[in-house]
Amino acid sequence: MYGFNRIWIEALYFLPRGVAPRPNWFLLLHRALSRCALFHWRSLRESMLLWRVQARPWMGKHGFSYYEDKPLARVQEELHVPLQRSFSILCVFAEIADPSDADGGGTCAIFKGDYGIVLIAQPILELLARRKEEALSVIYHELGHAMGLEHPDPYDASVMGLGCWAGLKRTYINEHDRAYLLSSARWARAKWEQRTCYSEQGDS
C-alpha cells in the first residue's frame, strides 16, 4: 500500500456523446482541485495533494441517458487511465447525472487500497460554475472517501460529516481522520528515507 505523503490526482472531464463541453471547464476543474489541495495542506502539513487536469475532454461512447443508471460503473467501463506510482486518485468530472440522487446526481467515490476513484457529477459541476463554496467541500469529501475516510460516527461538523455541504472555509478534517492520513504519510516518508539511506550505502 502507498502512503499519503504525496497523493496524485489525475483529473479528467467526461462528456456523454452529443453533449457540448462547458466553455470554461478546464479552469473550473483546476480551481476546484487547487482549493482542495490548499485545504488539505493547511489541515495536515505533512501530506500534499498534487494534480493534473487532462487537457482534452474524454468523449463517452454513449448518450446522456446511458450513464443515468450506476454512473460510476458505466464511466469506468470506458476509462483506461494509467496512474502514478504514489497513491493515486482518478477524479472524473462528468456531465452526467443519476436522477435518483437529488443532491449529488451520482457523485461518489471508492477506495481500492492502492488507489481511489471519484466521480463528480453534473449537479456539483453546476455549483462550481456558479462559484458555490459547498461544491468544493463536496469534492474534498469524495476525495476523502477515495483515500479511505468514512463518515464519522457520531456525525460531526467535519468535511466527512455534516461539513460536506458547508464549504471548505467552514469545515475541517477531524482528529480521527487526521491521525489516519498523517500516520500513513509518516510511514511512507520513513520508508523513503530508509530506501534512500540504503541506496547511499550501496553507492559508497
N, C-alpha and C positions, 0 to 999 in steps of 0.2 A: 504493500500500500504506500502511496506517495503521501508526503506531509503537506501541511498547509502554509509553509513559509512563503511559497510563491504559488499562486493559483492562476492558471492561464484560462482566459475566457475566449473562445472562438465564437464570434457572433456573426450571424447572417440574417438576411431579410428574405423571407419566403413569401412567394406570391402564387396563389392558385392560377391556373390557366385562364387567361382572359381578364385578369384583374390588373389595373394600371398601378404602378408604384406611386407612393406619395412623393411630391416634388422635393421635400427636404428629408427624406428617410434616413440618409446616411448621417446627417448632422444630429437628428433625433436620437439615433442609437448611440452615437459617440458621446453625446452629452449625458445620456442616461447612465452609461457604463462609467463615465468619468466621475459622476456624482456618487455612484455606488462604491467605486474604488476609494474615493476620498473618505466616505463614511466608514468603510472597512478599516482603512489605515488609522484614522483617528480613534477608532474604537479599540484597536488591538496593538498597533505599533510594531508588532513582530511578524505580521503576515500581510502580504501585498496581493492585491488583485491586479493582474496585467491583462490587457485585452487587445483584440484586433477585430475590426469590423470588415468583413469581406466587401470588396469594392463594388461588386455587382450583385443584384438580386438573384436569388435562387428561384428558378421558374418551376412550378409544380407541373405534374403531368395531367392533373385533373382539374375540373371546375370547382367553384367555391363549395357547392353542396356536398361534394365527396368528403371533405375534411370536417364536416359538422359533427360526425359521429366518431368519437375517440380521436380527436385531432392530433395528439402527440404520436400515437401509434401510426396513424396514416402518414404523417410527415416523416417519421423515422424510416418508413419503408423506402423513401426516395433519397435519403441523405447518406452519403458515404464521405465523411469529412475526417481526414487524419488529424489526430490530436497530439499535443506536445507530450514530452516525457514527464514533465511535472504533473501534479494533479490538474486535470483539465475539466472545463465545463463547456459543453456545446450549448450555446444560447441562441435559440431560434425565435426571432421576432416575426410573427406570421400574420398576414392579413386574412385570418380565418377566425371563426367563432363557433362555439358549441352553444346552441340556443337553450340547452338545458341548464347552463351555468350563467345565471343572470348577471353576476358581478364580473367575473374574470373571463367569461367566454371560452373557457377551456384552458386558461393559464394554469400551468402545473409544472412539476419537476420530479425527477427521480435520481436517486443516489446509487451508483454502481460499484462503490468501493474505491476503484482507481480513477473514476471519472463520474461526471454527472451530466444530466441533460435537462434543459429548461425550455419550456415553450411559453412565450409571451404572446397572448392572442390579441385580436383586433380591439376589444374594448379598452385594454390598457394602452395600446398604441394611440387610441383616440385621446385618452387622458394626457399622454405625453405630448401630443400635438397641441393640446390646449394649455400646456405648461402647468399641469396639476401636480402638486408635490406628492400626492398619495400614489401616483404611478411609480415613483422612484422607490418608495418603501415596499410596494408590492413586488417590484423586480428584485430588490435585495432579499425579500422574504423567500422568493423562489430560488434564488442563488443559494440561500442558506439551506434549503431542503436538498439542493444538489450537492452540498458539502456534508450532508448527513445530519443536519439540525432538524429537530422535531418541534411540534407545538409544545409550549411549556404546560406543565400540569402541577399546580393550578395555573390558569391563564394569568399573564401579567401584561404590562404595557410595552413589553419589548417588541422588537421588529418581527420576531417569530410568533408573537401572540397578538394582542389587540392593537399593537402599534403597526401592524401590517398596512393599515389604511390611514395612518397618521401623518405620513410624510417623514423623510429622514431627519428633519430638524427637530421632530417631536418624539422621537423614539430612540432606542438604544439596543445594544446586544447585552443580554443579561449575563450574570456571573457564571451560570452553568454552561452557557454556550461559549463564553469567552474562554473558560477553562478547557473545554473540548478543542477549540480551534488553536489555542496557544500551546497546549501540550503536544499536539501534532506538529505545529510549526517548530517547536524547540527540538522535538525528536528528529525531524528532518534536518535541521541545522547541525545537530550533533553528529548525525550520520555523514553529512557532507564534510564536516571538519575532520572526522576520523578518516574518511577516504582520502582527503587532501593530505593529511599527515602521513599516511601510508605511502602515497604517491611520492611525496618529497623524500621519504626514507629510501624508497626504491631508486630514486634518481641520484642519490649521493654515492 
